[in-house]
Amino acid sequence: MLSVPQSAYLRGALGLCLALSVPATLPAGAAQAQTKIIAGMVAHGPPQWPQYIATELGWLKQDNIELDFVTAGGGGAQQLAAGALDICHSGYPDFARASLQGAPVKIIVNDIVASPYAVFAKPAIKRIADLKGKLMSIGGNNDITFIYIKPFLASAGLKTSDVDFIFAKAAGDRFSALVAGGVDATILNHPTYSKAVALGFSNLGDTKPYAEDIPFTVWAPTCPGLRRTETR
């Protein structure tokens, strides 16, 4: 359920994005007419529920904001930096890395503050240590799921090099691969988490206890006036 503070954060973030997307030289009336924001996301799913609720209840309309949702997959940060999106939602490393490389993007809201993931595997796999030599699907080799999986594997004495990885940014795609038998294990959040439990896959545990204080997803707008400050 979307709480009042969460809705306020969302409206504030989108309002900031709106302000950033309007050139400062425009007159006030022209700025007020700018209402449409192109918002990128990895895929339609639970992380977007607050935006769906805010849209359905008219909260964004109250602030003269119209959201145009675009599925960006794993390329959200790149599309944001290129100006194809006004704002984007994804794992925090995507935007942190882009910003460090000089892209005009800035994280403004951390909406999911802890890992929502668990690792599920074929029923024959009962322990984390059993993942050695197995094929596992995660979101990417540099994204938030990889950050979460490293300490998870380390808890059983495994390194990431002990597991073979393939990549699918959306949890729904990773879940489909597990169900089809294409992978031995994967990392899932709800609702695919609940579906995996119902189908009898082995739940090897939540990743949060192994990655405390590492945020999950954030919102970032493009900031055309932002330039990287270099120290010489």
N, C-alpha and C positions, 0 to 999 in steps of 0.2 A: 504494500500500500504506500502510495506517495504521501509523505508527511508535508505539513505546511512549510517547515524550513526547507525541505528538498525542493518544493515547488518554487520557493523564493530564490534559491540558488540557481535553478534552471532559468527562471525568467531574468534574473540578473545577468547570467552568463550570455543568454541570447541577446539581451539588451546591449551588452558590451560589444558583442559581435556585430550587432546592427550599427553601433556607433563607429566601430573600426572599419566597416565596409563602406561607409559614406565619406567621400572626400571632404576635407575640412573647408574647402573653398565653396561648397554648395551653400545656398541660402537656407535658412531655417526651414522654410516651407518644403523645399526639395528634400531635405533630410528626413522630415516627418513622413514623406511619401514612400520612403524606402522601407518596405515591409517584408519582402520575401528573402528568406535566408536558406541557402543550399547547405544542408547538413548531411555530412557523410557518416556512415556507420559500417561496422564489419558485416553485419547481417541483421535481419529482423529477428528479435528475440527478447528475452527478459531484460537485458540492460536498457532497452528502449521503452519499456513499459511506462516509466515516468513521463516520457514525451508523448506517448499515445494518450495517457490519462490527461495530461495538461492540454493537449489538443482537443480531446473529446469534451472536456469540461469548459473549454473556452478561455482558459487562463492566458494562453498566448495571444489570442485575439484581443483580449482586453488591453494588451500592450502593443497592439497593431503589428503583431509578428505572425508571419505565415512561414511554416517550415516545409521545405521540400526535401524529403528524405531520399538519399542516394546510397545504394549499397556499394561500398568502396572496397570491401574485402581487406586484404593485407596491404593495399596501397593507399590507405587514407592519408597518411602523413605526406606522401609524395604529391598526391592530388591537392592537398591543402596548400603545400608550399608552392605549387604551380599556379594557384589561384583558381582552380576548378571548383573548389569548395569554399564556403565562407567560414564553416566551423566543422569540426569532426570529432567523433567519439571512438576511442580505441584504447588499447593498453598503453600505460604511461611511457614505456621505453621507446615506443615509436616516435613520439613527439620530442622526448628528451634528446634522442639521438639526432633528430632532424634539426633541433635548435642548436645543438652543439656543433653541427656542421654548417651553421650559418643561415639556415632557413628562417624566414620571417614568420614563425609560429610561436605561440606562447600558451602554456598550460594555465587555465584559469579556474577549473573546478575539478576536484577529485570526488567522483560520485559514488564509487564502490571502493571502500577503504581497505578491504582485505580479500584474500583469495577465496573465491566461491567454489573452487575446484576439488574434485576427488579423482583418483586414478582407478580406472576400471579395466579389468582384463578378462580373458577367456576363463571359464570356470576351473580349468586345470591349474591355473596360476593362482597360488594361494598367498604368497608372500612377496614383499618388495624385492627380495633377493632373487626370486624366480624370474625377474625381468631380464636378467643377464642373458645376452644373446638374442633377445626377442625384438620384434618389430613393433614400434610404438609411434602413434600419431600424436603430434603436438601442433601448436599454432604456427611455429616458425623457429628458425635457428637463432634468432635474436629477439624474440618477442617475450611477452610476460609469462607465457606458459613454460618457456625454457628456463626462465629465472626461477619459477616455482619448482620445476622438476629437478633441478640440480641438487638442492638440499634434501629433497624427498628421496632421491636415489642414494645420496651420501649417507642417509640414516641406516642403510643396509650395507654400507661399504662399497657401493657401486659408484662408478664415474659415468659421465654421459657417454664416454667412448665405449662403455660396456653394453650399450643399447643402440640398436639401429633405429633411426628416426626417419619418418616421412612427415610432410607438413600439410596441414589443412587449417586455414585461419578460423573458420566457423565451427563451433562445437557440433552443430547438426551434421556437418560433413564427416567429422571424426567419428561420431556415433554411428553413422551409416556404414563406415568402413569396418568398425568393430562388429556390428551385427552381420555384415556380409562375410566376415571371416578374413577380410583383407589385411587386418592388423591383429597383433596379439593383445595390445593394450592401448589405452588412450586416456586423455585428461578431459573431464567433462564437468560442466556446471548445469544447473537446472534450466529447462525441464529434462534435458537428456540424462542428467544425473538420476532422476527418479525413474526414467524409463529403463536405464541400465540395471537399476536395482530390481525392478519388476520382472525383467527378463532373466534374472539369475546370474548376471555377470559378477565376477569377484570384485568386491570393493576393497582395494588395497589401502584405502585411507584418504582422508582429506589432506590437502597440501598446506592449509593454513598453519598448523602447528610447526611446520618446518620453515615457514617464511613469514614470521610475524613482522608487522610494521612495513610490509611491502605492499603498496596500493595496487589495485587492479586496473580500473578504467578511469579515464579522465576526458574532459572536454578541452579542446584547443581551437582557437580561431586563427585565421591568418591575419597578420599584422603588417601591412605593407610598409609602414614607417619604421618597423623594427629592423635594426641592423646589429650584427654581431660586433661586440666590442673586443678587439684583439689587444693583447698585451705584448708589447715588443721588448 
